[in-house]
Amino acid sequence: MPASPSIGRPNGQFSGLENSKPYYGGDWHAPISGRYAATLNPGTGEILGEVADGDAADVDAAVASARSAFREWAAVPPLARAR
């Protein structure tokens, strides 16, 4: 189920959760499981939005992306990294 910007908001505004998907490899990704979970305001119980309910497959994809990017990043001189 994709995130809905109108959850808990009669005017359709998305209350600060601009993207509910994990970010890795330079892009936002839908959770591999396809699952999302509601996130609540603990003080009011109001639904703030939905966030990706990632699992081990999502972690594996993010780690693989980081390992791949590290090879290129490690070859960049430290002064260039600092820019």
C-alpha positions as CSV (number, residue, x, y, z in Angstrom):
1,M,0.0,0.0,0.0
2,P,1.6,3.3,-1.0
3,A,1.9,6.1,1.5
4,S,-1.1,8.4,1.5
5,P,-0.5,12.1,1.9
6,S,-4.0,12.6,3.4
7,I,-3.8,10.1,6.2
8,G,-5.0,11.8,9.4
9,R,-5.2,15.2,7.6
10,P,-8.6,16.5,6.5
11,N,-6.9,19.1,4.3
12,G,-4.6,16.5,2.7
13,Q,-1.3,18.0,4.0
14,F,1.3,15.4,4.9
15,S,2.6,16.7,8.3
16,G,6.3,16.5,7.7
17,L,6.8,13.0,6.5
18,E,7.9,14.0,3.1
19,N,9.1,10.6,2.0
20,S,8.3,7.4,3.7
21,K,10.7,5.2,1.7
22,P,14.3,4.2,2.5
23,Y,17.0,6.2,0.7
24,Y,20.1,4.4,-0.6
25,G,22.1,4.3,-3.8
26,G,21.1,7.8,-4.6
27,D,17.4,7.2,-4.8
28,W,14.3,6.5,-2.7
29,H,13.1,2.9,-2.8
30,A,9.8,1.2,-2.0
31,P,10.2,-1.4,0.7
32,I,11.0,-4.8,-0.9
33,S,8.2,-6.4,1.1
34,G,5.7,-3.7,-0.1
35,R,4.6,-3.2,3.6
36,Y,4.1,0.2,5.2
37,A,3.2,1.0,8.9
38,A,1.3,3.9,10.4
39,T,3.4,6.3,12.5
40,L,1.5,7.9,15.4
41,N,1.8,11.0,17.5
42,P,2.4,9.4,21.0
43,G,0.7,12.3,22.7
44,T,-2.5,12.3,20.7
45,G,-2.6,9.0,18.9
46,E,-3.1,10.9,15.7
47,I,-1.8,9.1,12.6
48,L,1.0,11.2,11.1
49,G,1.6,9.1,8.0
50,E,3.0,5.8,6.8
51,V,6.6,4.7,6.8
52,A,8.2,1.8,5.0
53,D,8.2,-1.4,7.0
54,G,11.6,-2.6,5.9
55,D,12.9,-6.1,6.6
56,A,16.2,-8.0,6.1
57,A,15.9,-7.8,2.3
58,D,15.8,-4.0,2.5
59,V,18.9,-4.0,4.8
60,D,20.7,-6.3,2.4
61,A,19.9,-4.0,-0.5
62,A,21.1,-0.9,1.3
63,V,24.3,-2.6,2.5
64,A,25.1,-3.9,-1.0
65,S,24.6,-0.3,-2.3
66,A,26.9,1.1,0.4
67,R,29.6,-1.5,-0.3
68,S,29.5,-0.7,-4.0
69,A,29.7,3.1,-3.4
70,F,32.5,2.7,-0.8
71,R,34.9,1.3,-3.5
72,E,34.6,4.5,-5.5
73,W,34.5,6.9,-2.5
74,A,37.6,5.3,-1.0
75,A,39.6,6.1,-4.1
76,V,38.8,9.9,-3.7
77,P,41.6,11.8,-2.0
78,P,40.7,13.1,1.6
79,L,40.8,16.7,0.6
80,A,38.4,16.1,-2.3
81,R,36.0,14.3,0.1
82,A,36.0,17.3,2.4
83,R,34.7,19.6,-0.3
